Amino acid sequence: MAALAIPLADGAWRLPTVPGPWLNTFVFSGGDGRRVTLVDTGLPGAPRRVLAGLASIGREPSDVRRIVVTHAHPDHAGGAAALAAATGAPVAVHGDDVSFALAGAGPRFDPSTRGGRIVARLGKATFPPVAVAEELVDDQVLDDGLHVFATAGHTPGHVALLHGPSGVLVVGDALMNVGRMRVSPAALCYDARRCRETVRRLADVDHAVLAFSHGPAVDDGTALAAHVRTVLR
């Protein structure tokens, strides 16, 4: 049986929401060791797996203090409304993605790219609208030790998050680790050029584990900087 929760470091876990490491929610413990923060919520059908993952590490739904959504796309915000209802926890989203979370539909794709124009013709993928209790801002440090990095590009309000106590850096969809580490495909970005700039910024963030929403984590703090040197120069 596949693991419901994979430890990344002390106080940090990856919860796969589909078979394999291809779509992940993350759990971080706070200072008291009991209360936890969820980062991303998977597709609308993911809450059952997320709650099972929490149970596997000895946490109840009521132990969730906050739900952070890295960006307002269906595979990251799709389960947010249901998990907020199940846990009673507030949902936090960067201010520039709040309107999309409230509407239950992500932003348009980059019309300057051929792929973006093709994907746009397919129509927006929707998800259950999410009530946002907290608007995140760049360089904010939450009370659970999560440091917010505004990393626009994939969406206007995309964020990456460094969990200071564990050294785990969640890059959301700024980068993916499917087959190999790569920048988010231009066709899936709001602004493909800015997404590449985002990765340059993250290369300067000191971390121990690089955690991807799509793909397995890399427990090497130099991996991101090396990727930037070889791919984005």
N, C-alpha and C positions, 0 to 999 in steps of 0.2 A: 504494500500500500504506500502511495506517495505521502511524503511528509506534509503535514498541515502547516508547520511553521519551521523555518530554517534559521538557526542562529547566525547572525552576521558579526556580532561582537557582544560584549556584556551590555545588556539592556537594549538590544536591537535585534529584530527578527524580520525576515522576509516571508510573507504569506502569499503563495501562488494562488491566483484566483481562477486559473485555467490549468489543465495538465501541463507540467513542465514549467520552466522559468520565464515564460513568454509574456506574462501580464501579472504584475506584482502589486500588492499592498504592503506597506511597511508598518511596523509597530515599534515604538520607542517608549521606554519606561522613564518616568519622571524621577525627581529627587527622592520621593518616598518609597520607590521601588514597586509600588502596587498600582498606582494610577498610570495609564498609558495614553499615548497619542497615536492615532491612526494617520498615516499619510497615504492618500489616494484610496479609492473605493471600488475600482474595477467597473465592469459593465453592470447593467441593472440586475443581472442574475447573480452577482458575486457576493452579496451580503451573507448568504448562508455559509459559504466557504470561509469568509472573513471571521464570522462568529465562531465557526468550528476551530479555526486557527487560534483565536483568542483562548478558547477553552483548553486547547492543547498546551498552552503555556500557563494555565492556571488563572486566567482572567475571566471575569464576568462582563457582560455588556455594560453594567454600571461602573466598571473601572475605567472606561474610556472618558477622558477629560476633554478631548478636543479631536476634531476631524479636520485635517488639513488637505486641501485639494491642490495639487501642483498646477493644474490648468483645467479649463472647462471644455474637455472633450469627453465623449461618452464612455471611453474605456478607462477614464480616471475619475470622472464625476458621476458616472451612471448609477452607482450604488449609494451615493452620498445621502440622498433623501431617506432611503430605507434604513441606512445605518444610523442616521441621526434620530429617526423615530425609535429604533431598537435600543439605542444606548442613552438617549437623552442628551448627547453631547452636542455642543455648538459646532458649526461648520465655518472654517476660515478659508478665504480665497483672496488672492491679490486684488486690489481695487480695480485694476484694469480688466479683470475677467469676471467681475461680479455681475454685470448685466447679462453675460452669456449663461452664467450659472442660474440666475433667476429665470431666464427664458427657457432653459433646457435645450439650448442649441449653441454649438460653438461658433467662433468667428469664421469669416470667409477665408478661403485659401488664397495664397499669393498669386494675383493675376499676372505678375510679371514673368512667371514660369509656365512653360507649356503644361507640365504635370499639374500645376495648380489650377489651370483653366479647365483641364480635363476632369479633375476631381470635382471641381465646382459644378460642372454640368450634371453630376450625379445627385446633387442636392445635399443639404445639410443633414447629418446624422443627429438625431435628437435623443434626449435622455430625460428622466423625470426632473422637473425644475427643483432647484435646491434653494432653500431659505438660508441666506448667508448672515451669520451673526457677527463675524469679525472680518474686517478688511485688512489684509496684510500689506506691509510697506517694506521697501528695500532696507536691508541691514537691521531689521527688527530681530530681537532675540526673545523668543517666547519663554514662558516660565518653566517649560519642560526641557530647556537647553537647546531648542532648535533655532538655528540662525537662518534667517530668510535672505536669499539672494534673488532679487528681481532679475529675471533672465528672459526678457522679451524676445520673441522671434517665432517660436513654435505657435504661441498665441500671444496677444498683447500683454497678458498678465501672468505668463508662465513664471514659476519660481522653482529654484533648487533649494535644498535644505541640508544644512550640516548639523548633525546631532553632536554637539560638543562633547558630552560625556563619553561617547563611544567612538567618535571619529568617523562615523558613517556619513558619506555625502550622497544624498539622493538627487540624481540629476534629472528626474522626470523624463521628458522626451527631448531634452536638449541633445542628448546622445542616446543611442540604442546599442545593445550588444547582442545582436542577432546574426550569428555567423562570424561577425567581427565587430569591433567597436567602430561606430560611424556616427556622423552627424545626422540628425533627423532628416529624412528625405524632403527635398524642397517642395514636392507636391503636397505634403501634409502640413506645411508651415503657413502661418499668417504673413511672415516676412522672412524669407529664406536667408537673405543677407544678414539680418540681425541675429538669426539663430546661430550662424557661424561666429559672429562676434561674441555671443553668449558663451560659447565654448572656450574662447580665449580668456574670458573673465574667470571662468571656473577653474582654469588651469592654475590660477594663482591661489586657490583655496587649499590650505593644508588639510589633508585628510588621510585616514588609514585604510578605509574601505570605500570603493566606488560602487554605488548601488544603482541599478537601472530599473526603470519601470518595465522595460522590455529586454529580458535577458538576464543571465546570471551575474552576480556581483563579482568584482575583482578586488582581492584583498592586497592591493599594492598601491601605496600612496603616490607613486610616480607614474602610474599608468596614464592618467589624463594628460599630464604635462608632456609625456612622450608622444601621445597621440596628436596633440596640437602641433608639436614640432614637425612631425612627419607628414601630417595630412593637411593642415590648414595654413602652412607658410606660403 
